[in-house]
Amino acid sequence: MLRKVHRRAQPNDGFAKALHELDLRLHEKASMDWQHKKPVMKVCPICGKNAGLSIRSLELHLQKSHQIQ
């Protein structure tokens, strides 16, 4: 239902798990699949260093370390 309202919604694992548990309690079945997703480290394609977990952290690394806009 969340994705019907906002199709790009990406609730974090804790919120998704809470929604899943509420779904089970209210409807006695799950109407969605909940899969725990581990964050993936972003690696700089130039120097190979770990830049952080977000695209923004990779962008900042590229700007500061390699002067790429």
CHARMM internal coordinates of N, CA and C (Angstrom, degrees):
IC EDIT
DIST 1 N 1 CA 1.4516
DIST 1 CA 1 C 1.5376
ANGL 1 N 1 CA 1 C 110.25
DIST 1 C 2 N 1.3330
ANGL 1 CA 1 C 2 N 115.79
DIHE 1 N 1 CA 1 C 2 N -39.85
DIST 2 N 2 CA 1.4643
ANGL 1 C 2 N 2 CA 120.38
DIHE 1 CA 1 C 2 N 2 CA 178.19
DIST 2 CA 2 C 1.5274
ANGL 2 N 2 CA 2 C 110.50
DIHE 1 C 2 N 2 CA 2 C -58.40
DIST 2 C 3 N 1.3237
ANGL 2 CA 2 C 3 N 116.80
DIHE 2 N 2 CA 2 C 3 N -44.62
DIST 3 N 3 CA 1.4619
ANGL 2 C 3 N 3 CA 120.15
DIHE 2 CA 2 C 3 N 3 CA -178.53
DIST 3 CA 3 C 1.5237
ANGL 3 N 3 CA 3 C 112.55
DIHE 2 C 3 N 3 CA 3 C -71.61
DIST 3 C 4 N 1.3422
ANGL 3 CA 3 C 4 N 117.56
DIHE 3 N 3 CA 3 C 4 N -23.49
DIST 4 N 4 CA 1.4640
ANGL 3 C 4 N 4 CA 119.53
DIHE 3 CA 3 C 4 N 4 CA 175.28
DIST 4 CA 4 C 1.5199
ANGL 4 N 4 CA 4 C 110.32
DIHE 3 C 4 N 4 CA 4 C -68.14
DIST 4 C 5 N 1.3296
ANGL 4 CA 4 C 5 N 116.48
DIHE 4 N 4 CA 4 C 5 N -37.89
DIST 5 N 5 CA 1.4594
ANGL 4 C 5 N 5 CA 121.64
DIHE 4 CA 4 C 5 N 5 CA -179.34
DIST 5 CA 5 C 1.5246
ANGL 5 N 5 CA 5 C 110.46
DIHE 4 C 5 N 5 CA 5 C -76.91
DIST 5 C 6 N 1.3175
ANGL 5 CA 5 C 6 N 115.60
DIHE 5 N 5 CA 5 C 6 N -41.22
DIST 6 N 6 CA 1.4687
ANGL 5 C 6 N 6 CA 120.72
DIHE 5 CA 5 C 6 N 6 CA -178.14
DIST 6 CA 6 C 1.5230
ANGL 6 N 6 CA 6 C 107.67
DIHE 5 C 6 N 6 CA 6 C -137.20
DIST 6 C 7 N 1.3318
ANGL 6 CA 6 C 7 N 116.46
DIHE 6 N 6 CA 6 C 7 N 92.69
DIST 7 N 7 CA 1.4584
ANGL 6 C 7 N 7 CA 120.80
DIHE 6 CA 6 C 7 N 7 CA -169.68
DIST 7 CA 7 C 1.5206
ANGL 7 N 7 CA 7 C 114.61
DIHE 6 C 7 N 7 CA 7 C -63.17
DIST 7 C 8 N 1.3183
ANGL 7 CA 7 C 8 N 118.14
DIHE 7 N 7 CA 7 C 8 N -19.54
DIST 8 N 8 CA 1.4639
ANGL 7 C 8 N 8 CA 120.49
DIHE 7 CA 7 C 8 N 8 CA 178.76
DIST 8 CA 8 C 1.5262
ANGL 8 N 8 CA 8 C 112.51
DIHE 7 C 8 N 8 CA 8 C -95.59
DIST 8 C 9 N 1.3246
ANGL 8 CA 8 C 9 N 116.62
DIHE 8 N 8 CA 8 C 9 N 9.95
DIST 9 N 9 CA 1.4617
ANGL 8 C 9 N 9 CA 120.89
DIHE 8 CA 8 C 9 N 9 CA -178.79
DIST 9 CA 9 C 1.5265
ANGL 9 N 9 CA 9 C 109.92
DIHE 8 C 9 N 9 CA 9 C -61.42
DIST 9 C 10 N 1.3097
ANGL 9 CA 9 C 10 N 115.17
DIHE 9 N 9 CA 9 C 10 N 135.26
DIST 10 N 10 CA 1.4532
ANGL 9 C 10 N 10 CA 121.45
DIHE 9 CA 9 C 10 N 10 CA 176.62
DIST 10 CA 10 C 1.5273
ANGL 10 N 10 CA 10 C 108.17
DIHE 9 C 10 N 10 CA 10 C -135.70
DIST 10 C 11 N 1.3328
ANGL 10 CA 10 C 11 N 116.92
DIHE 10 N 10 CA 10 C 11 N 76.33
DIST 11 N 11 CA 1.4595
ANGL 10 C 11 N 11 CA 118.87
DIHE 10 CA 10 C 11 N 11 CA -178.49
DIST 11 CA 11 C 1.5213
ANGL 11 N 11 CA 11 C 110.67
DIHE 10 C 11 N 11 CA 11 C -62.67
DIST 11 C 12 N 1.3410
ANGL 11 CA 11 C 12 N 116.16
DIHE 11 N 11 CA 11 C 12 N 144.79
DIST 12 N 12 CA 1.4582
ANGL 11 C 12 N 12 CA 118.63
DIHE 11 CA 11 C 12 N 12 CA 178.55
DIST 12 CA 12 C 1.5176
ANGL 12 N 12 CA 12 C 109.45
DIHE 11 C 12 N 12 CA 12 C -66.99
DIST 12 C 13 N 1.3300
ANGL 12 CA 12 C 13 N 116.12
DIHE 12 N 12 CA 12 C 13 N 168.68
DIST 13 N 13 CA 1.4544
ANGL 12 C 13 N 13 CA 120.79
DIHE 12 CA 12 C 13 N 13 CA -173.57
DIST 13 CA 13 C 1.5269
ANGL 13 N 13 CA 13 C 113.01
DIHE 12 C 13 N 13 CA 13 C -58.95
DIST 13 C 14 N 1.3224
ANGL 13 CA 13 C 14 N 117.59
DIHE 13 N 13 CA 13 C 14 N -40.83
DIST 14 N 14 CA 1.4581
ANGL 13 C 14 N 14 CA 121.07
DIHE 13 CA 13 C 14 N 14 CA -178.95
DIST 14 CA 14 C 1.5176
ANGL 14 N 14 CA 14 C 111.87
DIHE 13 C 14 N 14 CA 14 C -63.15
DIST 14 C 15 N 1.3232
ANGL 14 CA 14 C 15 N 116.92
DIHE 14 N 14 CA 14 C 15 N -44.74
DIST 15 N 15 CA 1.4661
ANGL 14 C 15 N 15 CA 121.42
DIHE 14 CA 14 C 15 N 15 CA 179.60
DIST 15 CA 15 C 1.5212
ANGL 15 N 15 CA 15 C 110.92
DIHE 14 C 15 N 15 CA 15 C -68.20
DIST 15 C 16 N 1.3383
ANGL 15 CA 15 C 16 N 117.19
DIHE 15 N 15 CA 15 C 16 N -41.76
DIST 16 N 16 CA 1.4657
ANGL 15 C 16 N 16 CA 120.83
DIHE 15 CA 15 C 16 N 16 CA 178.38
DIST 16 CA 16 C 1.5246
ANGL 16 N 16 CA 16 C 110.68
DIHE 15 C 16 N 16 CA 16 C -62.26
DIST 16 C 17 N 1.3278
ANGL 16 CA 16 C 17 N 116.72
DIHE 16 N 16 CA 16 C 17 N -39.99
DIST 17 N 17 CA 1.4597
ANGL 16 C 17 N 17 CA 120.06
DIHE 16 CA 16 C 17 N 17 CA 178.43
DIST 17 CA 17 C 1.5305
ANGL 17 N 17 CA 17 C 110.60
DIHE 16 C 17 N 17 CA 17 C -65.33
DIST 17 C 18 N 1.3328
ANGL 17 CA 17 C 18 N 116.79
DIHE 17 N 17 CA 17 C 18 N -41.65
DIST 18 N 18 CA 1.4667
ANGL 17 C 18 N 18 CA 120.82
DIHE 17 CA 17 C 18 N 18 CA 178.25
DIST 18 CA 18 C 1.5281
ANGL 18 N 18 CA 18 C 110.70
DIHE 17 C 18 N 18 CA 18 C -62.78
DIST 18 C 19 N 1.3289
ANGL 18 CA 18 C 19 N 117.97
DIHE 18 N 18 CA 18 C 19 N -41.65
DIST 19 N 19 CA 1.4670
ANGL 18 C 19 N 19 CA 121.42
DIHE 18 CA 18 C 19 N 19 CA 177.29
DIST 19 CA 19 C 1.5262
ANGL 19 N 19 CA 19 C 110.71
DIHE 18 C 19 N 19 CA 19 C -62.94
DIST 19 C 20 N 1.3234
ANGL 19 CA 19 C 20 N 116.02
DIHE 19 N 19 CA 19 C 20 N -41.71
DIST 20 N 20 CA 1.4569
ANGL 19 C 20 N 20 CA 121.45
DIHE 19 CA 19 C 20 N 20 CA 179.30
DIST 20 CA 20 C 1.5273
ANGL 20 N 20 CA 20 C 110.70
DIHE 19 C 20 N 20 CA 20 C -61.81
DIST 20 C 21 N 1.3346
ANGL 20 CA 20 C 21 N 117.00
DIHE 20 N 20 CA 20 C 21 N -45.87
DIST 21 N 21 CA 1.4639
ANGL 20 C 21 N 21 CA 121.36
DIHE 20 CA 20 C 21 N 21 CA 179.62
DIST 21 CA 21 C 1.5272
ANGL 21 N 21 CA 21 C 111.40
DIHE 20 C 21 N 21 CA 21 C -65.08
DIST 21 C 22 N 1.3257
ANGL 21 CA 21 C 22 N 117.58
DIHE 21 N 21 CA 21 C 22 N -38.90
DIST 22 N 22 CA 1.4644
ANGL 21 C 22 N 22 CA 121.42
DIHE 21 CA 21 C 22 N 22 CA 177.08
DIST 22 CA 22 C 1.5241
ANGL 22 N 22 CA 22 C 110.46
DIHE 21 C 22 N 22 CA 22 C -64.51
DIST 22 C 23 N 1.3185
ANGL 22 CA 22 C 23 N 116.11
DIHE 22 N 22 CA 22 C 23 N -42.12
DIST 23 N 23 CA 1.4633
ANGL 22 C 23 N 23 CA 121.97
DIHE 22 CA 22 C 23 N 23 CA 177.27
DIST 23 CA 23 C 1.5287
ANGL 23 N 23 CA 23 C 110.10
DIHE 22 C 23 N 23 CA 23 C -57.20
DIST 23 C 24 N 1.3319
ANGL 23 CA 23 C 24 N 117.33
DIHE 23 N 23 CA 23 C 24 N -46.22
DIST 24 N 24 CA 1.4659
ANGL 23 C 24 N 24 CA 121.55
DIHE 23 CA 23 C 24 N 24 CA 179.02
DIST 24 CA 24 C 1.5227
ANGL 24 N 24 CA 24 C 111.43
DIHE 23 C 24 N 24 CA 24 C -63.14
DIST 24 C 25 N 1.3288
ANGL 24 CA 24 C 25 N 116.64
DIHE 24 N 24 CA 24 C 25 N -41.61
DIST 25 N 25 CA 1.4570
ANGL 24 C 25 N 25 CA 120.73
DIHE 24 CA 24 C 25 N 25 CA -178.05
DIST 25 CA 25 C 1.5319
ANGL 25 N 25 CA 25 C 111.40
DIHE 24 C 25 N 25 CA 25 C -67.95
DIST 25 C 26 N 1.3273
ANGL 25 CA 25 C 26 N 117.22
DIHE 25 N 25 CA 25 C 26 N -41.34
DIST 26 N 26 CA 1.4583
ANGL 25 C 26 N 26 CA 120.90
DIHE 25 CA 25 C 26 N 26 CA -176.35
DIST 26 CA 26 C 1.5266
ANGL 26 N 26 CA 26 C 113.20
DIHE 25 C 26 N 26 CA 26 C -78.81
DIST 26 C 27 N 1.3211
ANGL 26 CA 26 C 27 N 116.45
DIHE 26 N 26 CA 26 C 27 N -37.19
DIST 27 N 27 CA 1.4634
ANGL 26 C 27 N 27 CA 120.50
DIHE 26 CA 26 C 27 N 27 CA -171.31
DIST 27 CA 27 C 1.5231
ANGL 27 N 27 CA 27 C 114.17
DIHE 26 C 27 N 27 CA 27 C -116.32
DIST 27 C 28 N 1.3193
ANGL 27 CA 27 C 28 N 116.25
DIHE 27 N 27 CA 27 C 28 N -2.58
DIST 28 N 28 CA 1.4629
ANGL 27 C 28 N 28 CA 123.10
DIHE 27 CA 27 C 28 N 28 CA -178.89
DIST 28 CA 28 C 1.5275
ANGL 28 N 28 CA 28 C 113.27
DIHE 27 C 28 N 28 CA 28 C 58.70
DIST 28 C 29 N 1.3089
ANGL 28 CA 28 C 29 N 116.31
DIHE 28 N 28 CA 28 C 29 N 19.39
DIST 29 N 29 CA 1.4582
ANGL 28 C 29 N 29 CA 121.86
DIHE 28 CA 28 C 29 N 29 CA 173.51
DIST 29 CA 29 C 1.5212
ANGL 29 N 29 CA 29 C 107.40
DIHE 28 C 29 N 29 CA 29 C -159.73
DIST 29 C 30 N 1.2947
ANGL 29 CA 29 C 30 N 115.51
DIHE 29 N 29 CA 29 C 30 N 161.09
DIST 30 N 30 CA 1.4629
ANGL 29 C 30 N 30 CA 120.25
DIHE 29 CA 29 C 30 N 30 CA -179.68
DIST 30 CA 30 C 1.5217
ANGL 30 N 30 CA 30 C 109.73
DIHE 29 C 30 N 30 CA 30 C -94.72
DIST 30 C 31 N 1.3218
ANGL 30 CA 30 C 31 N 116.67
DIHE 30 N 30 CA 30 C 31 N 131.08
DIST 31 N 31 CA 1.4677
ANGL 30 C 31 N 31 CA 120.46
DIHE 30 CA 30 C 31 N 31 CA 177.22
DIST 31 CA 31 C 1.5214
ANGL 31 N 31 CA 31 C 110.66
DIHE 30 C 31 N 31 CA 31 C -99.65
DIST 31 C 32 N 1.3261
ANGL 31 CA 31 C 32 N 116.00
DIHE 31 N 31 CA 31 C 32 N 2.84
DIST 32 N 32 CA 1.4663
ANGL 31 C 32 N 32 CA 120.01
DIHE 31 CA 31 C 32 N 32 CA 178.72
DIST 32 CA 32 C 1.5166
ANGL 32 N 32 CA 32 C 108.66
DIHE 31 C 32 N 32 CA 32 C -144.44
DIST 32 C 33 N 1.3108
ANGL 32 CA 32 C 33 N 115.64
DIHE 32 N 32 CA 32 C 33 N 158.68
DIST 33 N 33 CA 1.4523
ANGL 32 C 33 N 33 CA 120.84
DIHE 32 CA 32 C 33 N 33 CA 173.57
DIST 33 CA 33 C 1.5115
ANGL 33 N 33 CA 33 C 107.91
DIHE 32 C 33 N 33 CA 33 C -96.96
DIST 33 C 34 N 1.3171
ANGL 33 CA 33 C 34 N 116.04
DIHE 33 N 33 CA 33 C 34 N 131.94
DIST 34 N 34 CA 1.4585
ANGL 33 C 34 N 34 CA 120.37
DIHE 33 CA 33 C 34 N 34 CA 175.88
DIST 34 CA 34 C 1.5083
ANGL 34 N 34 CA 34 C 107.75
DIHE 33 C 34 N 34 CA 34 C -111.73
DIST 34 C 35 N 1.3071
ANGL 34 CA 34 C 35 N 115.50
DIHE 34 N 34 CA 34 C 35 N 123.01
DIST 35 N 35 CA 1.4555
ANGL 34 C 35 N 35 CA 120.81
DIHE 34 CA 34 C 35 N 35 CA 178.31
DIST 35 CA 35 C 1.5114
ANGL 35 N 35 CA 35 C 108.12
DIHE 34 C 35 N 35 CA 35 C -126.07
DIST 35 C 36 N 1.3126
ANGL 35 CA 35 C 36 N 115.46
DIHE 35 N 35 CA 35 C 36 N 126.45
DIST 36 N 36 CA 1.4565
ANGL 35 C 36 N 36 CA 120.70
DIHE 35 CA 35 C 36 N 36 CA 176.90
DIST 36 CA 36 C 1.5241
ANGL 36 N 36 CA 36 C 108.33
DIHE 35 C 36 N 36 CA 36 C -67.78
DIST 36 C 37 N 1.2916
ANGL 36 CA 36 C 37 N 116.15
DIHE 36 N 36 CA 36 C 37 N 127.86
DIST 37 N 37 CA 1.4598
ANGL 36 C 37 N 37 CA 120.98
DIHE 36 CA 36 C 37 N 37 CA 178.89
DIST 37 CA 37 C 1.5159
ANGL 37 N 37 CA 37 C 108.86
DIHE 36 C 37 N 37 CA 37 C -116.40
DIST 37 C 38 N 1.3031
ANGL 37 CA 37 C 38 N 116.03
DIHE 37 N 37 CA 37 C 38 N 123.53
DIST 38 N 38 CA 1.4594
ANGL 37 C 38 N 38 CA 120.08
DIHE 37 CA 37 C 38 N 38 CA 177.44
DIST 38 CA 38 C 1.5267
ANGL 38 N 38 CA 38 C 108.72
DIHE 37 C 38 N 38 CA 38 C -80.46
DIST 38 C 39 N 1.3386
ANGL 38 CA 38 C 39 N 116.96
DIHE 38 N 38 CA 38 C 39 N 140.45
DIST 39 N 39 CA 1.4565
ANGL 38 C 39 N 39 CA 119.04
DIHE 38 CA 38 C 39 N 39 CA 176.07
DIST 39 CA 39 C 1.5279
ANGL 39 N 39 CA 39 C 110.10
DIHE 38 C 39 N 39 CA 39 C -64.14
DIST 39 C 40 N 1.3054
ANGL 39 CA 39 C 40 N 115.69
DIHE 39 N 39 CA 39 C 40 N 145.44
DIST 40 N 40 CA 1.4606
ANGL 39 C 40 N 40 CA 120.83
DIHE 39 CA 39 C 40 N 40 CA -179.31
DIST 40 CA 40 C 1.5198
ANGL 40 N 40 CA 40 C 108.47
DIHE 39 C 40 N 40 CA 40 C -110.14
DIST 40 C 41 N 1.3230
ANGL 40 CA 40 C 41 N 115.83
DIHE 40 N 40 CA 40 C 41 N 128.66
DIST 41 N 41 CA 1.4559
ANGL 40 C 41 N 41 CA 121.85
DIHE 40 CA 40 C 41 N 41 CA 179.13
DIST 41 CA 41 C 1.5269
ANGL 41 N 41 CA 41 C 109.55
DIHE 40 C 41 N 41 CA 41 C -67.71
DIST 41 C 42 N 1.3248
ANGL 41 CA 41 C 42 N 115.88
DIHE 41 N 41 CA 41 C 42 N 132.31
DIST 42 N 42 CA 1.4618
ANGL 41 C 42 N 42 CA 121.35
DIHE 41 CA 41 C 42 N 42 CA 175.62
DIST 42 CA 42 C 1.5254
ANGL 42 N 42 CA 42 C 107.76
DIHE 41 C 42 N 42 CA 42 C -84.96
DIST 42 C 43 N 1.3188
ANGL 42 CA 42 C 43 N 116.66
DIHE 42 N 42 CA 42 C 43 N 129.74
DIST 43 N 43 CA 1.4605
ANGL 42 C 43 N 43 CA 122.65
DIHE 42 CA 42 C 43 N 43 CA -177.72
DIST 43 CA 43 C 1.5203
ANGL 43 N 43 CA 43 C 108.71
DIHE 42 C 43 N 43 CA 43 C -111.70
DIST 43 C 44 N 1.3377
ANGL 43 CA 43 C 44 N 115.89
DIHE 43 N 43 CA 43 C 44 N 134.34
DIST 44 N 44 CA 1.4587
ANGL 43 C 44 N 44 CA 121.08
DIHE 43 CA 43 C 44 N 44 CA 179.24
DIST 44 CA 44 C 1.5263
ANGL 44 N 44 CA 44 C 109.81
DIHE 43 C 44 N 44 CA 44 C -65.39
DIST 44 C 45 N 1.3446
ANGL 44 CA 44 C 45 N 117.08
DIHE 44 N 44 CA 44 C 45 N 126.33
DIST 45 N 45 CA 1.4629
ANGL 44 C 45 N 45 CA 119.62
DIHE 44 CA 44 C 45 N 45 CA 179.63
DIST 45 CA 45 C 1.5329
ANGL 45 N 45 CA 45 C 112.82
DIHE 44 C 45 N 45 CA 45 C -72.08
DIST 45 C 46 N 1.3296
ANGL 45 CA 45 C 46 N 117.32
DIHE 45 N 45 CA 45 C 46 N -13.30
DIST 46 N 46 CA 1.4663
ANGL 45 C 46 N 46 CA 120.93
DIHE 45 CA 45 C 46 N 46 CA -178.74
DIST 46 CA 46 C 1.5257
ANGL 46 N 46 CA 46 C 111.60
DIHE 45 C 46 N 46 CA 46 C -90.83
DIST 46 C 47 N 1.3480
ANGL 46 CA 46 C 47 N 116.47
DIHE 46 N 46 CA 46 C 47 N -53.03
DIST 47 N 47 CA 1.4651
ANGL 46 C 47 N 47 CA 119.65
DIHE 46 CA 46 C 47 N 47 CA -174.46
DIST 47 CA 47 C 1.5271
ANGL 47 N 47 CA 47 C 113.69
DIHE 46 C 47 N 47 CA 47 C -107.23
DIST 47 C 48 N 1.3365
ANGL 47 CA 47 C 48 N 116.99
DIHE 47 N 47 CA 47 C 48 N -11.06
DIST 48 N 48 CA 1.4530
ANGL 47 C 48 N 48 CA 120.42
DIHE 47 CA 47 C 48 N 48 CA 178.08
DIST 48 CA 48 C 1.5175
ANGL 48 N 48 CA 48 C 115.20
DIHE 47 C 48 N 48 CA 48 C 80.52
DIST 48 C 49 N 1.3342
ANGL 48 CA 48 C 49 N 117.87
DIHE 48 N 48 CA 48 C 49 N 4.11
DIST 49 N 49 CA 1.4650
ANGL 48 C 49 N 49 CA 120.92
DIHE 48 CA 48 C 49 N 49 CA -179.96
DIST 49 CA 49 C 1.5257
ANGL 49 N 49 CA 49 C 110.53
DIHE 48 C 49 N 49 CA 49 C -78.64
DIST 49 C 50 N 1.3431
ANGL 49 CA 49 C 50 N 115.50
DIHE 49 N 49 CA 49 C 50 N 151.21
DIST 50 N 50 CA 1.4621
ANGL 49 C 50 N 50 CA 120.73
DIHE 49 CA 49 C 50 N 50 CA 172.96
DIST 50 CA 50 C 1.5143
ANGL 50 N 50 CA 50 C 108.46
DIHE 49 C 50 N 50 CA 50 C -69.15
DIST 50 C 51 N 1.3307
ANGL 50 CA 50 C 51 N 116.31
DIHE 50 N 50 CA 50 C 51 N 128.10
DIST 51 N 51 CA 1.4578
ANGL 50 C 51 N 51 CA 120.43
DIHE 50 CA 50 C 51 N 51 CA -176.07
DIST 51 CA 51 C 1.5254
ANGL 51 N 51 CA 51 C 112.63
DIHE 50 C 51 N 51 CA 51 C -105.52
DIST 51 C 52 N 1.3110
ANGL 51 CA 51 C 52 N 118.96
DIHE 51 N 51 CA 51 C 52 N -10.81
DIST 52 N 52 CA 1.4566
ANGL 51 C 52 N 52 CA 122.27
DIHE 51 CA 51 C 52 N 52 CA -178.79
DIST 52 CA 52 C 1.5113
ANGL 52 N 52 CA 52 C 110.64
DIHE 51 C 52 N 52 CA 52 C 129.16
DIST 52 C 53 N 1.3258
ANGL 52 CA 52 C 53 N 115.46
DIHE 52 N 52 CA 52 C 53 N -174.18
DIST 53 N 53 CA 1.4626
ANGL 52 C 53 N 53 CA 120.15
DIHE 52 CA 52 C 53 N 53 CA -175.01
DIST 53 CA 53 C 1.5206
ANGL 53 N 53 CA 53 C 114.45
DIHE 52 C 53 N 53 CA 53 C -94.90
DIST 53 C 54 N 1.3219
ANGL 53 CA 53 C 54 N 117.61
DIHE 53 N 53 CA 53 C 54 N -12.52
DIST 54 N 54 CA 1.4642
ANGL 53 C 54 N 54 CA 119.16
DIHE 53 CA 53 C 54 N 54 CA -176.60
DIST 54 CA 54 C 1.5302
ANGL 54 N 54 CA 54 C 111.00
DIHE 53 C 54 N 54 CA 54 C -113.57
DIST 54 C 55 N 1.3195
ANGL 54 CA 54 C 55 N 114.54
DIHE 54 N 54 CA 54 C 55 N 160.24
DIST 55 N 55 CA 1.4636
ANGL 54 C 55 N 55 CA 120.51
DIHE 54 CA 54 C 55 N 55 CA 175.15
DIST 55 CA 55 C 1.5243
ANGL 55 N 55 CA 55 C 109.21
DIHE 54 C 55 N 55 CA 55 C -62.00
DIST 55 C 56 N 1.3190
ANGL 55 CA 55 C 56 N 115.81
DIHE 55 N 55 CA 55 C 56 N -37.85
DIST 56 N 56 CA 1.4704
ANGL 55 C 56 N 56 CA 120.36
DIHE 55 CA 55 C 56 N 56 CA -179.83
DIST 56 CA 56 C 1.5249
ANGL 56 N 56 CA 56 C 110.92
DIHE 55 C 56 N 56 CA 56 C -61.58
DIST 56 C 57 N 1.3267
ANGL 56 CA 56 C 57 N 117.86
DIHE 56 N 56 CA 56 C 57 N -39.79
DIST 57 N 57 CA 1.4695
ANGL 56 C 57 N 57 CA 119.96
DIHE 56 CA 56 C 57 N 57 CA 179.08
DIST 57 CA 57 C 1.5333
ANGL 57 N 57 CA 57 C 110.34
DIHE 56 C 57 N 57 CA 57 C -65.34
DIST 57 C 58 N 1.3202
ANGL 57 CA 57 C 58 N 116.96
DIHE 57 N 57 CA 57 C 58 N -36.04
DIST 58 N 58 CA 1.4676
ANGL 57 C 58 N 58 CA 119.91
DIHE 57 CA 57 C 58 N 58 CA 176.22
DIST 58 CA 58 C 1.5254
ANGL 58 N 58 CA 58 C 110.34
DIHE 57 C 58 N 58 CA 58 C -67.08
DIST 58 C 59 N 1.3377
ANGL 58 CA 58 C 59 N 117.41
DIHE 58 N 58 CA 58 C 59 N -41.84
DIST 59 N 59 CA 1.4659
ANGL 58 C 59 N 59 CA 120.93
DIHE 58 CA 58 C 59 N 59 CA 177.50
DIST 59 CA 59 C 1.5253
ANGL 59 N 59 CA 59 C 111.02
DIHE 58 C 59 N 59 CA 59 C -59.68
DIST 59 C 60 N 1.3324
ANGL 59 CA 59 C 60 N 116.63
DIHE 59 N 59 CA 59 C 60 N -44.82
DIST 60 N 60 CA 1.4683
ANGL 59 C 60 N 60 CA 120.45
DIHE 59 CA 59 C 60 N 60 CA 178.96
DIST 60 CA 60 C 1.5162
ANGL 60 N 60 CA 60 C 111.57
DIHE 59 C 60 N 60 CA 60 C -63.26
DIST 60 C 61 N 1.3103
ANGL 60 CA 60 C 61 N 116.93
DIHE 60 N 60 CA 60 C 61 N -41.34
DIST 61 N 61 CA 1.4713
ANGL 60 C 61 N 61 CA 120.99
DIHE 60 CA 60 C 61 N 61 CA 177.56
DIST 61 CA 61 C 1.5329
ANGL 61 N 61 CA 61 C 110.32
DIHE 60 C 61 N 61 CA 61 C -60.07
DIST 61 C 62 N 1.3359
ANGL 61 CA 61 C 62 N 116.27
DIHE 61 N 61 CA 61 C 62 N -46.36
DIST 62 N 62 CA 1.4645
ANGL 61 C 62 N 62 CA 120.20
DIHE 61 CA 61 C 62 N 62 CA -179.97
DIST 62 CA 62 C 1.5340
ANGL 62 N 62 CA 62 C 111.52
DIHE 61 C 62 N 62 CA 62 C -61.96
DIST 62 C 63 N 1.3382
ANGL 62 CA 62 C 63 N 116.51
DIHE 62 N 62 CA 62 C 63 N -39.33
DIST 63 N 63 CA 1.4630
ANGL 62 C 63 N 63 CA 120.37
DIHE 62 CA 62 C 63 N 63 CA 178.99
DIST 63 CA 63 C 1.5198
ANGL 63 N 63 CA 63 C 111.34
DIHE 62 C 63 N 63 CA 63 C -66.93
DIST 63 C 64 N 1.3297
ANGL 63 CA 63 C 64 N 116.86
DIHE 63 N 63 CA 63 C 64 N -47.81
DIST 64 N 64 CA 1.4692
ANGL 63 C 64 N 64 CA 120.57
DIHE 63 CA 63 C 64 N 64 CA -174.54
DIST 64 CA 64 C 1.5213
ANGL 64 N 64 CA 64 C 112.59
DIHE 63 C 64 N 64 CA 64 C -76.35
DIST 64 C 65 N 1.3127
ANGL 64 CA 64 C 65 N 118.03
DIHE 64 N 64 CA 64 C 65 N -42.78
DIST 65 N 65 CA 1.4566
ANGL 64 C 65 N 65 CA 121.09
DIHE 64 CA 64 C 65 N 65 CA -173.75
DIST 65 CA 65 C 1.5294
ANGL 65 N 65 CA 65 C 113.74
DIHE 64 C 65 N 65 CA 65 C -88.34
DIST 65 C 66 N 1.3206
ANGL 65 CA 65 C 66 N 116.94
DIHE 65 N 65 CA 65 C 66 N -27.22
DIST 66 N 66 CA 1.4606
ANGL 65 C 66 N 66 CA 119.38
DIHE 65 CA 65 C 66 N 66 CA -174.03
DIST 66 CA 66 C 1.5252
ANGL 66 N 66 CA 66 C 113.36
DIHE 65 C 66 N 66 CA 66 C -127.90
DIST 66 C 67 N 1.3321
ANGL 66 CA 66 C 67 N 116.98
DIHE 66 N 66 CA 66 C 67 N 8.09
DIST 67 N 67 CA 1.4618
ANGL 66 C 67 N 67 CA 123.89
DIHE 66 CA 66 C 67 N 67 CA 179.21
DIST 67 CA 67 C 1.5262
ANGL 67 N 67 CA 67 C 112.79
DIHE 66 C 67 N 67 CA 67 C 49.26
DIST 67 C 68 N 1.3329
ANGL 67 CA 67 C 68 N 116.09
DIHE 67 N 67 CA 67 C 68 N 40.89
DIST 68 N 68 CA 1.4631
ANGL 67 C 68 N 68 CA 121.48
DIHE 67 CA 67 C 68 N 68 CA 177.91
DIST 68 CA 68 C 1.5111
ANGL 68 N 68 CA 68 C 108.15
DIHE 67 C 68 N 68 CA 68 C -100.77
DIST 68 C 69 N 1.3302
ANGL 68 CA 68 C 69 N 117.14
DIHE 68 N 68 CA 68 C 69 N 128.63
DIST 69 N 69 CA 1.4646
ANGL 68 C 69 N 69 CA 122.16
DIHE 68 CA 68 C 69 N 69 CA 179.46
DIST 69 CA 69 C 1.4515
ANGL 69 N 69 CA 69 C 108.96
DIHE 68 C 69 N 69 CA 69 C -93.73
END
COOR INIT
IC SEED 1 N 1 CA 1 C
IC BUILD
